[in-house]
Amino acid sequence: MQRVLFHETVFGPIHSRRLGTSLGVNLMPNDGKVCTFDCLYCEAGFNAQGPGTTGFPSRQAVSEALAAKLDAMKAAGQQLDVITFSGNGEPTIHPDFPAILRDTIAMRDKHFPEAKVSVLTNSTRIFSAGVAEALALADNNILKLDSAIDSTIRAIDRPTSPAFTADRVVEALGQFAHTGIIQTMMVRGEYQGVAFDNTTDAEIGALIEAYRRIRPREIMLYSLDRPTPASGLHKVPVEELRAIADRIRQATGIPVMVS
Ligand code: SF4
């Protein structure tokens, strides 16, 4: 079974063409995974591997690890473009996520005021007022919406809550109108006898309606880039992503990026 990727609370810096120099913050255990989704494409593997043994890092441990890394980068004369919350699961599950995000913004302001703070979230915890208020503080609040059709989200993202519905999430995502960034993974394939494809005409039509309701600052489309825990998944070619992006842009007037 594919296991977690991130074995540290603060990892990097990683250099990428798209993000520049990026530092990652993993608020989940360093040897296991905790998430309210169990996506077929998750680079941290399936939830079945368990939550590991290290537990969530404390607010103080995150603060100390990040301060040490930022101090070292500053002393070495390194650049920093972005601090990104991602890692072995859903960062907003951490009970101190709002306080840790505020600590991080304060440290960013002190050490690298020009750097951005980004959060990658699966949008399942935006019903918590504390989480939503904190997410609104991030420079890039990047919220997952892989489909606006329940059966497709259930097939691809596999929410752990039986109460999850796309409609409820889309409604709540409206609180981030003009500020949030919606990220949609485009993928097709079959897993355990269930076929899925969120690039069909009906799927894109439903997504367009959802994006219109949410009115995000931007939409990001992407497809598979790394090994996935499930076999039977197919990457959507970039030319196809660009054509879908054009259709969404024309229908909504919202900027759409393909990465
Ligand atoms: S929401 Fe993110 S961390 Fe959770 S299973 Fe999906 S890809 Fe993995």
py3Dmol code that shows the C-alpha trace and the ligand (Angstrom):
import py3Dmol

protein = """\
ATOM      1  CA  MET A   1       0.000   0.000   0.000  1.00  0.00           C
ATOM      2  CA  GLN A   2       1.233   3.500  -0.799  1.00  0.00           C
ATOM      3  CA  ARG A   3       2.198   5.232   2.461  1.00  0.00           C
ATOM      4  CA  VAL A   4       2.344   8.861   3.560  1.00  0.00           C
ATOM      5  CA  LEU A   5       4.781  11.196   1.818  1.00  0.00           C
ATOM      6  CA  PHE A   6       5.544  13.685   4.546  1.00  0.00           C
ATOM      7  CA  HIS A   7       7.584  12.613   7.550  1.00  0.00           C
ATOM      8  CA  GLU A   8       8.149  16.065   9.022  1.00  0.00           C
ATOM      9  CA  THR A   9       5.858  18.810  10.304  1.00  0.00           C
ATOM     10  CA  VAL A  10       7.687  21.502   8.327  1.00  0.00           C
ATOM     11  CA  PHE A  11       9.169  20.284   5.057  1.00  0.00           C
ATOM     12  CA  GLY A  12      11.087  21.843   2.221  1.00  0.00           C
ATOM     13  CA  PRO A  13      11.884  24.293   0.874  1.00  0.00           C
ATOM     14  CA  ILE A  14      10.711  22.752  -2.403  1.00  0.00           C
ATOM     15  CA  HIS A  15      11.355  24.563  -5.663  1.00  0.00           C
ATOM     16  CA  SER A  16       8.635  24.425  -8.287  1.00  0.00           C
ATOM     17  CA  ARG A  17       8.075  26.333 -11.495  1.00  0.00           C
ATOM     18  CA  ARG A  18       4.484  27.065 -10.509  1.00  0.00           C
ATOM     19  CA  LEU A  19       4.876  28.057  -6.837  1.00  0.00           C
ATOM     20  CA  GLY A  20       8.514  29.171  -6.685  1.00  0.00           C
ATOM     21  CA  THR A  21      10.210  28.357  -3.365  1.00  0.00           C
ATOM     22  CA  SER A  22       7.689  26.707  -1.113  1.00  0.00           C
ATOM     23  CA  LEU A  23       7.750  25.540   2.504  1.00  0.00           C
ATOM     24  CA  GLY A  24       5.190  22.915   3.479  1.00  0.00           C
ATOM     25  CA  VAL A  25       3.423  22.585   6.839  1.00  0.00           C
ATOM     26  CA  ASN A  26       1.963  19.171   7.687  1.00  0.00           C
ATOM     27  CA  LEU A  27      -0.396  19.382  10.679  1.00  0.00           C
ATOM     28  CA  MET A  28      -1.218  15.691  10.506  1.00  0.00           C
ATOM     29  CA  PRO A  29       0.815  12.828  12.043  1.00  0.00           C
ATOM     30  CA  ASN A  30       4.240  12.210  10.511  1.00  0.00           C
ATOM     31  CA  ASP A  31       3.673   8.465  10.129  1.00  0.00           C
ATOM     32  CA  GLY A  32      -0.013   8.170   9.242  1.00  0.00           C
ATOM     33  CA  LYS A  33      -2.928   9.862   7.548  1.00  0.00           C
ATOM     34  CA  VAL A  34      -6.090  11.561   8.847  1.00  0.00           C
ATOM     35  CA  CYS A  35      -8.662  12.946   6.424  1.00  0.00           C
ATOM     36  CA  THR A  36     -12.404  13.459   6.038  1.00  0.00           C
ATOM     37  CA  PHE A  37     -12.019  12.322   2.408  1.00  0.00           C
ATOM     38  CA  ASP A  38     -10.231   9.236   1.110  1.00  0.00           C
ATOM     39  CA  CYS A  39      -9.532  10.319  -2.466  1.00  0.00           C
ATOM     40  CA  LEU A  40      -8.547   7.676  -4.985  1.00  0.00           C
ATOM     41  CA  TYR A  41      -5.737   9.957  -6.158  1.00  0.00           C
ATOM     42  CA  CYS A  42      -4.393  11.029  -2.744  1.00  0.00           C
ATOM     43  CA  GLU A  43      -0.612  11.321  -2.774  1.00  0.00           C
ATOM     44  CA  ALA A  44      -0.617  10.533   0.953  1.00  0.00           C
ATOM     45  CA  GLY A  45      -2.194   7.115   0.265  1.00  0.00           C
ATOM     46  CA  PHE A  46      -5.444   5.639   1.571  1.00  0.00           C
ATOM     47  CA  ASN A  47      -6.897   6.279   5.032  1.00  0.00           C
ATOM     48  CA  ALA A  48      -6.722   2.511   5.626  1.00  0.00           C
ATOM     49  CA  GLN A  49      -3.029   2.862   6.478  1.00  0.00           C
ATOM     50  CA  GLY A  50      -4.231   4.376   9.786  1.00  0.00           C
ATOM     51  CA  PRO A  51      -3.353   7.537  11.703  1.00  0.00           C
ATOM     52  CA  GLY A  52       0.130   6.357  12.761  1.00  0.00           C
ATOM     53  CA  THR A  53       1.629   6.815  16.200  1.00  0.00           C
ATOM     54  CA  THR A  54       2.991  10.376  16.421  1.00  0.00           C
ATOM     55  CA  GLY A  55      -0.355  12.184  16.750  1.00  0.00           C
ATOM     56  CA  PHE A  56      -0.971  15.773  15.707  1.00  0.00           C
ATOM     57  CA  PRO A  57       1.987  18.108  16.341  1.00  0.00           C
ATOM     58  CA  SER A  58       1.264  20.626  19.109  1.00  0.00           C
ATOM     59  CA  ARG A  59       0.801  24.305  18.309  1.00  0.00           C
ATOM     60  CA  GLN A  60       4.117  24.979  20.052  1.00  0.00           C
ATOM     61  CA  ALA A  61       5.947  22.264  18.107  1.00  0.00           C
ATOM     62  CA  VAL A  62       4.681  23.694  14.796  1.00  0.00           C
ATOM     63  CA  SER A  63       5.671  27.196  15.834  1.00  0.00           C
ATOM     64  CA  GLU A  64       9.170  26.129  16.889  1.00  0.00           C
ATOM     65  CA  ALA A  65       9.781  24.050  13.767  1.00  0.00           C
ATOM     66  CA  LEU A  66       8.601  26.831  11.479  1.00  0.00           C
ATOM     67  CA  ALA A  67      10.583  29.529  13.315  1.00  0.00           C
ATOM     68  CA  ALA A  68      13.750  27.411  13.136  1.00  0.00           C
ATOM     69  CA  LYS A  69      13.283  26.828   9.405  1.00  0.00           C
ATOM     70  CA  LEU A  70      12.535  30.484   8.649  1.00  0.00           C
ATOM     71  CA  ASP A  71      15.539  31.616  10.725  1.00  0.00           C
ATOM     72  CA  ALA A  72      17.811  29.177   8.857  1.00  0.00           C
ATOM     73  CA  MET A  73      16.514  30.269   5.467  1.00  0.00           C
ATOM     74  CA  LYS A  74      16.936  33.933   6.374  1.00  0.00           C
ATOM     75  CA  ALA A  75      20.490  33.344   7.632  1.00  0.00           C
ATOM     76  CA  ALA A  76      21.328  31.491   4.404  1.00  0.00           C
ATOM     77  CA  GLY A  77      19.975  34.357   2.304  1.00  0.00           C
ATOM     78  CA  GLN A  78      17.306  32.125   0.746  1.00  0.00           C
ATOM     79  CA  GLN A  79      14.092  33.341  -0.883  1.00  0.00           C
ATOM     80  CA  LEU A  80      10.645  32.186   0.190  1.00  0.00           C
ATOM     81  CA  ASP A  81       7.597  32.566  -2.036  1.00  0.00           C
ATOM     82  CA  VAL A  82       4.939  30.580  -0.214  1.00  0.00           C
ATOM     83  CA  ILE A  83       4.180  28.645   2.969  1.00  0.00           C
ATOM     84  CA  THR A  84       1.633  25.933   2.152  1.00  0.00           C
ATOM     85  CA  PHE A  85      -0.505  23.939   4.571  1.00  0.00           C
ATOM     86  CA  SER A  86      -0.928  20.459   3.102  1.00  0.00           C
ATOM     87  CA  GLY A  87       0.489  17.062   4.037  1.00  0.00           C
ATOM     88  CA  ASN A  88      -0.815  13.766   5.345  1.00  0.00           C
ATOM     89  CA  GLY A  89      -4.509  14.640   5.371  1.00  0.00           C
ATOM     90  CA  GLU A  90      -6.830  17.571   5.932  1.00  0.00           C
ATOM     91  CA  PRO A  91      -5.053  20.403   7.819  1.00  0.00           C
ATOM     92  CA  THR A  92      -8.241  21.952   9.218  1.00  0.00           C
ATOM     93  CA  ILE A  93      -8.908  18.800  11.268  1.00  0.00           C
ATOM     94  CA  HIS A  94      -6.127  19.863  13.637  1.00  0.00           C
ATOM     95  CA  PRO A  95      -7.943  21.275  16.700  1.00  0.00           C
ATOM     96  CA  ASP A  96      -5.561  24.271  16.820  1.00  0.00           C
ATOM     97  CA  PHE A  97      -5.625  24.989  13.075  1.00  0.00           C
ATOM     98  CA  PRO A  98      -6.980  28.574  13.471  1.00  0.00           C
ATOM     99  CA  ALA A  99      -4.333  29.489  16.081  1.00  0.00           C
ATOM    100  CA  ILE A 100      -1.533  27.812  14.105  1.00  0.00           C
ATOM    101  CA  LEU A 101      -2.529  29.659  10.935  1.00  0.00           C
ATOM    102  CA  ARG A 102      -2.482  32.963  12.828  1.00  0.00           C
ATOM    103  CA  ASP A 103       0.959  32.098  14.309  1.00  0.00           C
ATOM    104  CA  THR A 104       2.208  31.307  10.801  1.00  0.00           C
ATOM    105  CA  ILE A 105       0.963  34.591   9.367  1.00  0.00           C
ATOM    106  CA  ALA A 106       2.708  36.465  12.206  1.00  0.00           C
ATOM    107  CA  MET A 107       5.975  34.600  11.554  1.00  0.00           C
ATOM    108  CA  ARG A 108       5.655  35.209   7.828  1.00  0.00           C
ATOM    109  CA  ASP A 109       5.154  38.937   8.486  1.00  0.00           C
ATOM    110  CA  LYS A 110       8.292  39.004  10.610  1.00  0.00           C
ATOM    111  CA  HIS A 111      10.659  36.900   8.471  1.00  0.00           C
ATOM    112  CA  PHE A 112       9.421  36.969   4.870  1.00  0.00           C
ATOM    113  CA  PRO A 113       6.647  39.576   4.562  1.00  0.00           C
ATOM    114  CA  GLU A 114       6.516  39.190   0.796  1.00  0.00           C
ATOM    115  CA  ALA A 115       5.744  35.438   0.985  1.00  0.00           C
ATOM    116  CA  LYS A 116       2.173  34.127   0.636  1.00  0.00           C
ATOM    117  CA  VAL A 117       0.412  31.763   3.020  1.00  0.00           C
ATOM    118  CA  SER A 118      -1.671  29.097   1.245  1.00  0.00           C
ATOM    119  CA  VAL A 119      -3.987  26.431   2.633  1.00  0.00           C
ATOM    120  CA  LEU A 120      -5.086  23.386   0.643  1.00  0.00           C
ATOM    121  CA  THR A 121      -8.362  22.186   2.132  1.00  0.00           C
ATOM    122  CA  ASN A 122     -10.978  19.662   1.040  1.00  0.00           C
ATOM    123  CA  SER A 123     -13.791  22.071   2.085  1.00  0.00           C
ATOM    124  CA  THR A 124     -15.433  19.622   4.503  1.00  0.00           C
ATOM    125  CA  ARG A 125     -14.675  21.701   7.606  1.00  0.00           C
ATOM    126  CA  ILE A 126     -15.866  25.091   6.365  1.00  0.00           C
ATOM    127  CA  PHE A 127     -19.076  24.652   8.394  1.00  0.00           C
ATOM    128  CA  SER A 128     -17.015  25.387  11.512  1.00  0.00           C
ATOM    129  CA  ALA A 129     -17.026  29.154  12.093  1.00  0.00           C
ATOM    130  CA  GLY A 130     -13.514  29.048  13.583  1.00  0.00           C
ATOM    131  CA  VAL A 131     -12.104  27.178  10.586  1.00  0.00           C
ATOM    132  CA  ALA A 132     -13.887  29.415   8.071  1.00  0.00           C
ATOM    133  CA  GLU A 133     -12.683  32.613   9.781  1.00  0.00           C
ATOM    134  CA  ALA A 134      -9.116  31.309   9.785  1.00  0.00           C
ATOM    135  CA  LEU A 135      -9.234  30.215   6.130  1.00  0.00           C
ATOM    136  CA  ALA A 136     -10.351  33.714   5.196  1.00  0.00           C
ATOM    137  CA  LEU A 137      -7.028  35.022   6.584  1.00  0.00           C
ATOM    138  CA  ALA A 138      -4.895  32.958   4.165  1.00  0.00           C
ATOM    139  CA  ASP A 139      -3.587  34.724   1.056  1.00  0.00           C
ATOM    140  CA  ASN A 140      -4.568  31.675  -0.975  1.00  0.00           C
ATOM    141  CA  ASN A 141      -7.519  29.783   0.465  1.00  0.00           C
ATOM    142  CA  ILE A 142      -7.603  26.820  -1.938  1.00  0.00           C
ATOM    143  CA  LEU A 143     -10.800  24.795  -1.594  1.00  0.00           C
ATOM    144  CA  LYS A 144     -11.457  21.432  -3.222  1.00  0.00           C
ATOM    145  CA  LEU A 145     -14.579  20.825  -5.313  1.00  0.00           C
ATOM    146  CA  ASP A 146     -14.078  17.821  -7.614  1.00  0.00           C
ATOM    147  CA  SER A 147     -17.687  17.492  -8.767  1.00  0.00           C
ATOM    148  CA  ALA A 148     -21.096  19.003  -8.123  1.00  0.00           C
ATOM    149  CA  ILE A 149     -22.741  15.590  -8.461  1.00  0.00           C
ATOM    150  CA  ASP A 150     -22.934  13.480  -5.308  1.00  0.00           C
ATOM    151  CA  SER A 151     -22.362  10.072  -6.905  1.00  0.00           C
ATOM    152  CA  THR A 152     -19.184  11.336  -8.598  1.00  0.00           C
ATOM    153  CA  ILE A 153     -17.769  12.944  -5.452  1.00  0.00           C
ATOM    154  CA  ARG A 154     -18.576   9.761  -3.569  1.00  0.00           C
ATOM    155  CA  ALA A 155     -16.720   7.704  -6.218  1.00  0.00           C
ATOM    156  CA  ILE A 156     -13.603   9.923  -6.482  1.00  0.00           C
ATOM    157  CA  ASP A 157     -13.213  11.681  -3.106  1.00  0.00           C
ATOM    158  CA  ARG A 158     -14.994   9.121  -0.917  1.00  0.00           C
ATOM    159  CA  PRO A 159     -16.128  11.408   1.948  1.00  0.00           C
ATOM    160  CA  THR A 160     -16.090   9.614   5.290  1.00  0.00           C
ATOM    161  CA  SER A 161     -19.342  11.275   6.440  1.00  0.00           C
ATOM    162  CA  PRO A 162     -22.589   9.730   5.163  1.00  0.00           C
ATOM    163  CA  ALA A 163     -24.170  13.207   5.573  1.00  0.00           C
ATOM    164  CA  PHE A 164     -21.864  14.809   2.962  1.00  0.00           C
ATOM    165  CA  THR A 165     -23.609  16.366  -0.028  1.00  0.00           C
ATOM    166  CA  ALA A 166     -22.161  18.471  -2.837  1.00  0.00           C
ATOM    167  CA  ASP A 167     -25.053  20.915  -2.614  1.00  0.00           C
ATOM    168  CA  ARG A 168     -24.405  21.660   1.069  1.00  0.00           C
ATOM    169  CA  VAL A 169     -20.685  22.244   0.381  1.00  0.00           C
ATOM    170  CA  VAL A 170     -21.361  24.467  -2.628  1.00  0.00           C
ATOM    171  CA  GLU A 171     -23.771  26.539  -0.522  1.00  0.00           C
ATOM    172  CA  ALA A 172     -21.178  26.955   2.241  1.00  0.00           C
ATOM    173  CA  LEU A 173     -18.383  27.754  -0.242  1.00  0.00           C
ATOM    174  CA  GLY A 174     -20.340  30.886  -1.115  1.00  0.00           C
ATOM    175  CA  GLN A 175     -18.957  32.484   2.055  1.00  0.00           C
ATOM    176  CA  PHE A 176     -15.631  32.741   0.185  1.00  0.00           C
ATOM    177  CA  ALA A 177     -17.067  34.573  -2.838  1.00  0.00           C
ATOM    178  CA  HIS A 178     -14.420  36.730  -4.580  1.00  0.00           C
ATOM    179  CA  THR A 179     -11.702  35.545  -2.145  1.00  0.00           C
ATOM    180  CA  GLY A 180     -11.450  31.726  -2.262  1.00  0.00           C
ATOM    181  CA  ILE A 181      -9.817  29.659  -4.994  1.00  0.00           C
ATOM    182  CA  ILE A 182     -11.680  26.507  -6.059  1.00  0.00           C
ATOM    183  CA  GLN A 183      -9.446  23.613  -7.069  1.00  0.00           C
ATOM    184  CA  THR A 184     -10.899  20.789  -9.163  1.00  0.00           C
ATOM    185  CA  MET A 185      -9.078  17.547  -9.957  1.00  0.00           C
ATOM    186  CA  MET A 186     -10.114  16.272 -13.377  1.00  0.00           C
ATOM    187  CA  VAL A 187      -9.915  12.492 -13.542  1.00  0.00           C
ATOM    188  CA  ARG A 188     -11.592   9.479 -15.057  1.00  0.00           C
ATOM    189  CA  GLY A 189     -11.342   5.773 -14.508  1.00  0.00           C
ATOM    190  CA  GLU A 190     -12.780   2.873 -12.598  1.00  0.00           C
ATOM    191  CA  TYR A 191     -12.242   1.553  -9.109  1.00  0.00           C
ATOM    192  CA  GLN A 192     -13.766  -1.582  -7.591  1.00  0.00           C
ATOM    193  CA  GLY A 193     -16.285  -1.817 -10.411  1.00  0.00           C
ATOM    194  CA  VAL A 194     -17.438   1.832 -10.210  1.00  0.00           C
ATOM    195  CA  ALA A 195     -16.659   3.971 -13.274  1.00  0.00           C
ATOM    196  CA  PHE A 196     -16.332   7.755 -12.980  1.00  0.00           C
ATOM    197  CA  ASP A 197     -15.476  10.695 -15.229  1.00  0.00           C
ATOM    198  CA  ASN A 198     -15.881  14.272 -14.043  1.00  0.00           C
ATOM    199  CA  THR A 199     -15.094  15.685 -17.506  1.00  0.00           C
ATOM    200  CA  THR A 200     -18.397  14.716 -19.176  1.00  0.00           C
ATOM    201  CA  ASP A 201     -20.729  17.374 -20.534  1.00  0.00           C
ATOM    202  CA  ALA A 202     -23.158  16.863 -17.636  1.00  0.00           C
ATOM    203  CA  GLU A 203     -20.351  17.075 -15.058  1.00  0.00           C
ATOM    204  CA  ILE A 204     -18.899  20.292 -16.479  1.00  0.00           C
ATOM    205  CA  GLY A 205     -22.409  21.774 -16.706  1.00  0.00           C
ATOM    206  CA  ALA A 206     -23.014  20.975 -13.023  1.00  0.00           C
ATOM    207  CA  LEU A 207     -19.613  22.405 -12.058  1.00  0.00           C
ATOM    208  CA  ILE A 208     -20.362  25.605 -13.986  1.00  0.00           C
ATOM    209  CA  GLU A 209     -23.591  26.015 -12.015  1.00  0.00           C
ATOM    210  CA  ALA A 210     -21.679  25.426  -8.778  1.00  0.00           C
ATOM    211  CA  TYR A 211     -18.926  27.912  -9.673  1.00  0.00           C
ATOM    212  CA  ARG A 212     -21.615  30.487 -10.525  1.00  0.00           C
ATOM    213  CA  ARG A 213     -23.151  30.026  -7.087  1.00  0.00           C
ATOM    214  CA  ILE A 214     -19.790  30.254  -5.308  1.00  0.00           C
ATOM    215  CA  ARG A 215     -18.232  33.091  -7.354  1.00  0.00           C
ATOM    216  CA  PRO A 216     -14.616  32.251  -6.378  1.00  0.00           C
ATOM    217  CA  ARG A 217     -11.704  34.561  -7.097  1.00  0.00           C
ATOM    218  CA  GLU A 218     -10.232  31.884  -9.337  1.00  0.00           C
ATOM    219  CA  ILE A 219     -10.690  28.265 -10.422  1.00  0.00           C
ATOM    220  CA  MET A 220      -7.733  25.881 -10.722  1.00  0.00           C
ATOM    221  CA  LEU A 221      -8.043  22.759 -12.878  1.00  0.00           C
ATOM    222  CA  TYR A 222      -5.453  20.020 -12.732  1.00  0.00           C
ATOM    223  CA  SER A 223      -5.091  16.303 -13.292  1.00  0.00           C
ATOM    224  CA  LEU A 224      -2.923  13.454 -12.026  1.00  0.00           C
ATOM    225  CA  ASP A 225       0.724  14.283 -11.513  1.00  0.00           C
ATOM    226  CA  ARG A 226       1.993  11.704  -9.011  1.00  0.00           C
ATOM    227  CA  PRO A 227       1.480   7.979  -8.333  1.00  0.00           C
ATOM    228  CA  THR A 228      -1.985   7.245  -6.936  1.00  0.00           C
ATOM    229  CA  PRO A 229      -2.970   4.647  -4.322  1.00  0.00           C
ATOM    230  CA  ALA A 230      -5.720   3.325  -6.637  1.00  0.00           C
ATOM    231  CA  SER A 231      -4.978   1.773  -9.996  1.00  0.00           C
ATOM    232  CA  GLY A 232      -7.363   2.346 -12.904  1.00  0.00           C
ATOM    233  CA  LEU A 233      -7.206   6.154 -12.814  1.00  0.00           C
ATOM    234  CA  HIS A 234      -6.495   8.090 -16.009  1.00  0.00           C
ATOM    235  CA  LYS A 235      -4.887  11.480 -16.357  1.00  0.00           C
ATOM    236  CA  VAL A 236      -6.819  14.075 -18.376  1.00  0.00           C
ATOM    237  CA  PRO A 237      -4.470  15.524 -21.049  1.00  0.00           C
ATOM    238  CA  VAL A 238      -3.553  19.188 -20.656  1.00  0.00           C
ATOM    239  CA  GLU A 239      -5.134  20.131 -24.026  1.00  0.00           C
ATOM    240  CA  GLU A 240      -8.446  18.762 -22.746  1.00  0.00           C
ATOM    241  CA  LEU A 241      -8.041  20.650 -19.461  1.00  0.00           C
ATOM    242  CA  ARG A 242      -7.465  23.846 -21.440  1.00  0.00           C
ATOM    243  CA  ALA A 243     -10.634  23.270 -23.506  1.00  0.00           C
ATOM    244  CA  ILE A 244     -12.657  22.679 -20.312  1.00  0.00           C
ATOM    245  CA  ALA A 245     -11.104  25.803 -18.781  1.00  0.00           C
ATOM    246  CA  ASP A 246     -12.176  27.867 -21.824  1.00  0.00           C
ATOM    247  CA  ARG A 247     -15.746  26.620 -21.519  1.00  0.00           C
ATOM    248  CA  ILE A 248     -15.899  27.408 -17.785  1.00  0.00           C
ATOM    249  CA  ARG A 249     -14.301  30.837 -18.262  1.00  0.00           C
ATOM    250  CA  GLN A 250     -16.781  31.770 -20.988  1.00  0.00           C
ATOM    251  CA  ALA A 251     -19.761  30.533 -18.976  1.00  0.00           C
ATOM    252  CA  THR A 252     -18.828  32.109 -15.645  1.00  0.00           C
ATOM    253  CA  GLY A 253     -16.473  35.035 -16.321  1.00  0.00           C
ATOM    254  CA  ILE A 254     -14.225  33.667 -13.566  1.00  0.00           C
ATOM    255  CA  PRO A 255     -10.454  33.276 -14.212  1.00  0.00           C
ATOM    256  CA  VAL A 256      -9.553  29.599 -14.719  1.00  0.00           C
ATOM    257  CA  MET A 257      -5.965  28.347 -14.395  1.00  0.00           C
ATOM    258  CA  VAL A 258      -4.721  25.000 -15.682  1.00  0.00           C
ATOM    259  CA  SER A 259      -1.777  23.462 -13.886  1.00  0.00           C
TER     260      SER A 259
END
"""
ligand_1 = """\
8
SF4
S -8.679 15.587 0.610
Fe -6.509 15.741 0.154
S -5.487 14.696 1.869
Fe -7.650 14.110 1.933
S -7.765 12.190 0.804
Fe -8.203 13.856 -0.655
S -6.221 14.376 -1.595
Fe -5.813 13.185 0.282
"""
view = py3Dmol.view(width=600, height=400)
view.addModel(protein, "pdb")
view.setStyle({"model": 0}, {"cartoon": {"style": "trace"}})
view.addModel(ligand_1, "xyz")
view.setStyle({"model": 1}, {"stick": {}})
view.zoomTo()
view.show()
